[in-house]
Amino acid sequence: MLQINRIRAEKEAIIEAMKKRNFDASELLKKAIELDDLRKKTQTENDNLLAEMNKLSKEIGQLYKSGEPKKAEILKQKTTQIKEQIKGLSETLEQAKKDLQEILYQIPNVPNDLVPFGKDEADNEVVFTHGDVLNMTDDALPHWELARKYDIIDFDLGNKITGAGFPVYKGKGAKLQRALINYFLDKNEAAGYREMQVPHLINEASGYGTGQLPDKEGQMYVIERDNLYLIPTAEVPVTNLYRDVMLTHKDFPVKNTAYTPCFRREAGSYGAHVRGLNRLHQFDKVEIVRLEHPERSYQALDEMVEHVKQILIELGLAFRIVRLCGGDLGFTSALTYDFEVWSAAQKRWLEVSSVSNFEDFQANRLKLRFKDKDGKKRLAHTLNGSSLALPRVLAALLENNQTGKGIKIPEILHQYTRFECIS
């Protein structure tokens, strides 16, 4: 959420920057400033009346002490009128604050200068590539066929138990899944991230804190009876650990990692591009989350990109990194890099990670502040990244490593799987 002071100071620059998102922010910013003006005006009037009330209360006390009750009663009548005015102003003030908050919730983050113009993923910029793009024979199988052939993932059984988008991992498929989770966590821990186990359900305040609400409410599973939501990613509970927290500049960087299942209602379209593991309602993911001093957050973003890059190199996957254009940028992000691995059997790129800097957008919602060296209180910067999302990594590993004798397991995973081939 943007700070109202920033909106006032940088209104025209924000409107111009939002054009990268193909988003006209002018009316929302205008309305936000008008509501803030009303809030300030009402607050001043309210404060003045409260001061007058305090003054009259002292005068009334003095009049009673000096034996002038009639004069005191006249002033008491005046205080009654003032109380009614204060009540009306308080209601106006609370409504102005509420309306301002609702407007601010509708305004996305301001794109960083590096964000390119564009409408959708076709306009994203490729900034790095690694590995050779494999060209497999026409009889190469996509992962959903390999899963059936080797009996390692059962999509029909998941459909029977729950519905489409909830696969069952079996035997070596389950072991490979667990191996990837442990490998990702170990790599993150070695890079200085502290492992956390967090709830898989969040309350409404947590959803608003990181920006999933109200923006992505329709994509989240909700338990209406308890007003709780299934998490779409570990980013939400991990970042909310620091809601309403005051840090110091010495606390940075704060680095956490967590494995969780993730739940999203967005699956539902049809075709090969969403078949199998390509898009699920429930999937596993290991996340990295950082809190940083504003002066260091973009250096931290680069470090996170390098970290994910090394994991994919160790897995032996061909991949590329793309900088998201404004039209493809998430609501809360100022700058995002997506990692895409090459699927040899499907002959296309699959997104496996997003690494983002939210600057102070989430921190403003979370009231996540720190005391700087000069003693001033400032908003921290928050960042997060997938390290990594498992389904499409697993899909690429199965497809790219298939041979006539089975599916070879990357050497880095042997210590976790305790087998070298699925056959």
N, C-alpha and C positions, 0 to 999 in steps of 0.2 A: 504494500500500500504506500502510495506516495505521501510525503509529508506536505501539509498544507502550506507551510512556509516556503517550501521549494516550488510549489505550484505558483505562489504569488511572485516569487523572485524570477522564475524561469518560464513563465507561461508560454511565451511565443516559441522559445527553444523547444519546449516539450511538445507543443503542437506540431512543430516541424519534424521532430524526431519520430513522432508517432506515425508519420506518413509511411515510414518503413514498414509498419505493421498493416498498412492500408486501413488505418483507423483514424477517424476524425475526432479528436479529443476536445475540440474547441468548446462545444456546448457543455460538456461535463465539467471542464475546468472553470468555465464561466459560472456555472451553477455552484460549484464548490466554493469559489471565492465569495459569491453572494451569500451563501449560507454561513460562511465563516464571518463575514461582515455582520450578519444578523446575530450570530453567536456572540461576537465581541460587543456589539452595541447593547444587547440584552444583558450580558454579564456586567457591563459597566453600570447600566441602570439599576440592576439588582443590587450591586455592591453599594451604590450610592444610597439606595433606600435602606439597606441594612445598617449603614453607617448612621443614617438619620434616626432609625429605630433605636440604636444604641444610645444616641445622644438624648432622645426623648425619654428613654427609660431612666437615665440618670437624673434628668430634670424632674421627672415624676417623683422619684425617690426623695429628692431634695424638697419638693413642695409638700409632700406628706410630713417630712421631718419638721418643716417650718410651720406646720399647722395651716396649710392652704389646700385642703382637700378638693375644693370646687375647681380650682385651677388645674389640679392634678387630674381630675376626672375629664376635663376638656381635652387635655393632652392624651389621655388614654383612648378617647374616642378617635383621635387623630391616628394613634398607633394601630387601631383596628382597621382603619381605612388603608394604612400602609401595608399591613399584613396581607390584605386582599390583593393589593397591587403586586406584592412580592410573590404571592402564590401564582398569580397569572404569569408573571415574568419567569418564574421557575419552570412552569409548564412549557412556555415558549422556548426557553433555553434548552430544556431536555429534548424537545422535539427538533430543534435546530441541530443539536449534536447528533441525534439519531439520523436525521436526514443527511447530514454531512458525511457521516460514516458510510451510509448506504451508497452515496455518490462515489466516495473514494474507493469503495469495494469494486466498483465497475470500471475503474481506470487501470489498464495493464501497466506493467513496468516500462520504463523508458529504455529503448534499445541502446546498447553501447555503440560508439562510433564505428566499431569494426563490423557491426551487423550489416549485411548487404540488403539492398532493396530486393523485393521479390514477392510473388504471390503464394507460392507453395514449394514443396520439396524439389520441384524441378529447377528452382532458382537458387538452391543451396550451393555453396562454394566448396569444392574439394580442395583441401589444404594439405593433405598428406596421403600417400599410398604406401603400402608395404606388401611384399610378396607377389608371387606370380598368380595371375588369374587362371585357374585350371580349366582346361577344356576337356571334359570327360566324354567318353563314348556315348552313343545314343542309348545304349542299354543301361546306363547308370541310373540307379533308383533314387527317387526322392526319399527323404527321411521317413515319411509315413509308410512307405512300402518296406523300407529296411526294418522299421519297428515291427511290422507284421512278420516279416521273414524270419527275424531272429527272436521274436516274442519278447521284446524288451519294453515296449510301450503299447498300451491297449486303449485306444480311443473309444471303442464301442463299449467297453466295460465302464469307462468313466461316464459315458452318456447314459448308461443304464442306472448308475448309482445317483448321478446328479443331473447331468445334461451335457450338451455340447460345450466344449471348452474346458473340461475338467478331466484330463487324462490320468490313467493309472500307470505308474512306472513299475516294471517287473524285473526281478532277477538282476542281471548285469546292467540293465537300464537304470534301475533304482540305485545300484552301487555307483554307477558312473555319475549320476545326478549328485549323490552325496559326496563323491570325490571332488567334483567341481566346486561345491559349496565350501568344503574344507580347504581346498587349494586357494580359493579366492580369499577366504578369511585369513589364512596364514600369510598370504602375500600382503594383505592390508595391514595386518599386525606388524609384520616386518618393516613396513613403511611408517610405523608410528601411530597407526590408528588403534584406538582402544575398542575391543569388542564389547558390544552391548546386546542384551536380550530384552526386547521391548514388547509391549502388548500388541496384539494384532487387531484390536478394536480401539477406536478413538472416539472421544466426545466431540460435540459440535465446536467447542472453543479451539480444539486442536486443528480441526479442519479449516477454520477461519485463520488460524495462526500461520499456517504455511501456504494458504491461498487455494486449497482445493475447494473450499466453500467461499462464496457461492458459485464460483466459476465452473467447477466440474461436478456439481451435485448429482447430475443425471448419470454420471459414469461410475458412481460409487454405490456399493451395496449398503443398504441402511436397515438397521434393526429398529423399527419404529417404536415398539413397545418400550425400549430402553433409551431411545434417541442416541444410538451409537452407530458407528460406521465401520465396516471392514476396511482395513488400510489398503490404499492403492500402491503404496511403496513404503519402505522403512524410513524414508526421508521424513515422513510426517511425524511418527512418534519420536524419532531420534532428535529432530530439531526442536520439537515441543518440550523436550527435557529442559530446555533453557528459556521457556516462556516465563516472563516476569522475573528474569534473573538479572542481577547487576554484576558484571565482571570487572576486571581491571585490565589494563593494557598488558600486564605481565602474564595473564592467563592464556594469551594467544600463542600459537594456534591451538584451538580445541579440535581434536581429530577423533571421530568415532566411526565404527563400522558395525553393521548388523546384518544378519541373515533373517529374512522373513518370507513367508508366502505373501503374495500380492493378489488383490482381488479387484477386477475391473469389469464393468458391465458393457464396455465398449465393443467387445466382439459381437459379431452378428451379421457381417456381410458374407458374401459367398465367393468362391473361386479359389484357384490354386494359391493365390497370394495370401490367403488367410487359412489355408488348409494345414492340418497337422499341428505342429508346434508354432507355426508362424504367428498365430494370434490366439490367446487363451483368456478365459475368464479368471482362472487361478494359475499362477506360475510362481516359481522361486526366483529370488533375486538377492544378491549381496550388495549392500549400499555403502558408500563412504560419504560422510557429512563433515563439513568443516565450518568453524566460526573463525573469522579473521578480523584483524585490524583493517579498516578501510584502505589504508595506504598499501596493504600487502595482498589484497584479495585477488588481484589479477595475476600476480606472481603465483599465488596458491592455485589458481585455475590452471595455469600452465603446468604446474607440478602434478596436478591430478590427471591431466591429459597424458603426461609422460608415464604416469603410473599405470593407467589402463592400457596404454600402448605396449608396455613391456609384458603385461599379462598375455595379450593376444599374440605377441611375438613368440613367447614361450610355448603357447598352445599350437604354434605352427600354422596359424590361420592367415590367409591373405585378407587384408582389411584396408579400409580407407577412413579418413576423418573428414567430416564436412562441417563447415560453419553454417549454421542455420540462418536463412534469410528472415526478414521481418515478418513475412506472411506465414512462416512455419514456426516462428518462435513461440514458446510457451508463454502463457499469461503472466507468470511471475518472474520470468527470466530476463536478464539484461543481455546475456550472451551465452549461447549454447553450442557445444561441439558434439556431434553425433558420431559414433563409431559404427561402421557397417562392415560385416564380414561377407566374403564371397561364398555363395552357395553354388557349388559346381553342378549339382544335379538339377537345381531349379534355374540356374543360369541368371542369377540376379543377386543384388546386394540386400542383406538383412541387417536391420538396425539391432545392435546388441547393447548399446550404452549411450546415455546422454550425460554430459558433464556440463554443469551450469553454474554461473555466478548470478545470484539474485541481488547483489549489492545490499542495500538496507531495506529492500522492499518487504521481505518477510519479517525482518527484525522490527520494523515499525508496527506491524500487526502483533508481533509477539511481545512487544515492549522489552526486547532484548538489548540491553545497553551495557556500556562499560565506562569506567572512569579512566580517562586518558592521563598522560604524564602531567599535563597542566591542571589536572583536577576537574576538567570539564567532562560532563556526561554526554556520550555520543552513542549512536546506534551502531551495532556491530554489522559486519557483512556475513551473509550465509552462502554456502556453496554445497552442492551435492553432486554425486555421480553414481552411475551403475557400475559396479565392479565385481561381478557383472550380472546382467540378466541371463538366466540359464536357458530358456527354451530355444532361442535361435542360435546360441553358441552350440548347444547340444545338436541341433539340426545340422549345422555346418560341419561339426566334427564327424557326425555319422556319414554325411554325404561325401565329404571331401576325402575321407580316409577309407572308403569302401574298396575292397579288393576281391579277387576271385576266391580268396580263402577266408574272408571275413572283414571285420572293421578293425583297423589298427587303432590302438589307443596312444595318444601323444605320450612321449617318454616322461614328461614332467608329471604326468598323472599316475604313473605306475606305482609309486609308493602309496598312493591313496586307493587305487582300485584293487591292487594286488593281482591284476591280470593285465595282459598286454594286447588281447584281441577278443572281440566278440564274434563268435562263430557258431 
